[in-house]
Amino acid sequence: MKEALYISGAPSAGPDLQELLGLVARGDQEAFAAVYETVSGPVLGLVRNVLRDRAQSEEVAQEVLVEVWRSAARFRASRGSAMSWVLTLAHRRAVDRVRSAEASSAREHRAALLDRTPAFDQVTEQVETRLEREQVRSCVRTLSELQRQSVTLAYYQGLTQREVSELLSVPLGTVKTRLRDGLIRLRDCLGSNA
């Protein structure tokens, strides 16, 4: 007699979906088979409309039906029809899958960007380099004219001390003294500005 109640072919021959969910809540496997027959098509259709992927849709639909089995006791007829409750579960699960996939994709994208991000901040590096250059220029301006000429020729134009000596027509010892004194002044100036 009980088996005749669950035949899905004739809705009037047995309990409606709401009554079936009540039986499922008490662990009735035959009632769940009837619920499955009634809702599996609409659940799969709704999930496919959200996900657009057949394999994922089938997986999510299966998860929804397992959730119906586990949570049938939470169904409240006062809040809406049994079919609405099941389809709401399906819609939420499908949207969760979409959000999960988007979050995963965003994480992968951020990870890929981090792999391509240089180990240093280029803007900060450029600003610091520009500030250091300005500080060196400022300190070079504090040198005497003879020291500035010697330092500029030796360190900015890459001439040897002998070449500086010949170019400025001064003895090599004088060039060495000017360079040493100029570098000491630069070191002191740069050290005090650090």
C-alpha positions in Angstrom: 0.0 0.0 0.0 2.8 2.4 0.9 4.5 1.8 -2.5 1.4 3.0 -4.3 1.7 6.4 -2.6 5.0 7.2 -4.3 4.2 6.5 -8.0 5.2 9.7 -9.7 3.0 9.2 -12.7 -0.2 10.5 -11.1 0.1 13.4 -8.7 -3.3 12.8 -7.2 -2.5 9.2 -6.4 -0.1 10.1 -3.6 1.2 12.9 -1.3 2.2 16.2 -2.8 5.9 17.4 -2.7 5.4 19.1 0.6 4.1 15.9 2.2 7.0 14.0 0.6 9.5 16.4 2.1 8.0 15.7 5.5 8.5 12.0 5.0 12.1 12.6 3.7 12.8 14.6 6.8 12.0 11.4 8.8 14.5 9.4 6.6 12.0 7.8 4.2 14.1 6.7 1.2 11.1 5.9 -1.0 9.7 9.4 -0.4 13.1 10.8 -1.4 12.9 8.7 -4.6 9.6 10.3 -5.4 11.0 13.8 -4.6 14.0 13.1 -6.8 11.7 12.1 -9.7 9.7 15.3 -9.2 12.4 17.9 -8.8 15.5 16.6 -10.6 14.5 17.9 -14.0 13.6 21.4 -12.8 16.7 21.6 -10.6 19.0 20.6 -13.5 17.4 23.0 -15.8 17.7 25.9 -13.4 21.4 25.1 -12.6 22.2 24.8 -16.3 20.8 28.3 -16.9 23.2 29.7 -14.3 26.3 27.6 -15.0 26.1 27.0 -18.8 28.3 24.0 -18.4 26.7 20.5 -18.6 29.2 18.6 -16.4 29.3 21.3 -13.6 25.5 21.6 -13.8 25.0 17.8 -13.3 27.5 17.9 -10.3 25.7 20.9 -8.7 22.3 19.3 -9.3 23.5 16.2 -7.5 24.8 18.3 -4.6 21.4 20.1 -4.4 19.5 16.8 -4.2 21.9 15.5 -1.5 21.2 18.8 0.3 17.4 18.2 0.0 17.9 14.8 1.6 19.9 16.2 4.4 17.9 19.3 5.1 14.3 18.4 4.3 13.5 19.1 8.0 14.3 22.8 7.4 11.5 23.2 4.8 8.7 25.5 6.1 5.5 25.5 4.1 4.6 28.9 5.7 7.5 30.4 3.7 6.5 29.1 0.3 6.0 26.0 -1.8 8.2 22.9 -1.6 9.2 23.3 -5.2 10.2 27.0 -4.6 12.3 25.8 -1.6 14.1 23.2 -3.7 14.7 25.6 -6.6 16.0 28.3 -4.2 18.5 25.7 -2.8 19.5 25.0 -6.4 19.8 28.6 -7.4 21.9 29.4 -4.3 24.2 26.4 -4.9 24.7 27.4 -8.6 25.4 31.0 -7.8 27.9 29.8 -5.1 29.6 27.7 -7.8 29.9 30.7 -10.1 31.2 32.9 -7.3 33.7 30.2 -6.3 34.9 29.9 -9.9 35.3 33.7 -10.2 37.1 33.9 -6.9 39.5 31.1 -7.9 40.1 32.8 -11.2 40.7 36.1 -9.5 43.2 34.5 -7.0 45.0 32.9 -10.0 45.1 36.2 -11.8 46.5 38.0 -8.7 49.1 35.2 -8.2 50.1 35.6 -11.9 50.5 39.3 -11.4 52.6 38.8 -8.3 54.9 36.6 -10.3 55.4 39.4 -12.8 55.7 42.2 -10.3 59.3 43.3 -9.9 60.9 42.8 -6.5 61.1 46.6 -6.1 58.9 49.5 -6.6 60.1 51.2 -9.8 58.5 54.5 -9.0 60.1 54.6 -5.5 63.4 53.6 -7.1 63.2 56.4 -9.7 62.4 59.0 -7.1 65.2 57.9 -4.8 67.7 57.9 -7.7 66.5 61.4 -8.7 66.9 62.7 -5.1 70.3 61.1 -4.8 71.4 62.8 -8.1 70.2 66.2 -6.9 72.0 65.7 -3.6 75.3 64.9 -5.4 74.8 67.9 -7.7 74.2 70.1 -4.7 77.4 68.8 -2.9 79.5 69.2 -6.1 78.5 72.9 -6.2 80.1 73.3 -2.7 83.6 72.3 -4.2 86.1 74.9 -5.3 86.3 75.5 -9.0 89.6 73.6 -9.3 88.2 70.6 -7.3 85.0 70.6 -9.3 86.9 70.5 -12.6 89.2 67.6 -11.4 86.2 65.6 -10.1 84.1 66.2 -13.1 86.8 65.2 -15.5 87.9 62.1 -13.5 84.6 60.7 -12.4 82.0 62.0 -14.8 84.1 61.9 -18.0 86.2 58.9 -17.1 89.6 60.4 -17.5 92.6 59.1 -15.7 94.5 61.4 -13.2 97.3 61.8 -15.7 94.8 62.8 -18.5 93.2 65.3 -16.2 96.7 66.7 -15.4 97.5 67.1 -19.1 94.1 68.6 -20.0 94.3 71.2 -17.2 98.0 71.7 -17.6 98.8 71.2 -13.9 101.2 68.8 -12.2 99.9 65.3 -11.5 100.4 65.7 -7.8 98.2 68.8 -7.8 95.4 66.8 -9.6 95.7 64.0 -7.0 95.4 66.6 -4.1 92.4 68.3 -5.7 90.7 65.0 -6.2 91.4 63.8 -2.7 90.3 67.0 -1.1 87.2 67.2 -3.4 86.2 63.6 -2.5 86.6 64.3 1.2 84.3 67.4 0.9 81.8 65.4 -1.1 81.8 62.5 1.5 81.3 65.0 4.3 78.5 66.8 2.4 76.7 63.6 1.4 77.2 62.1 4.9 75.6 65.2 6.5 72.7 65.1 4.1 71.9 61.4 4.6 
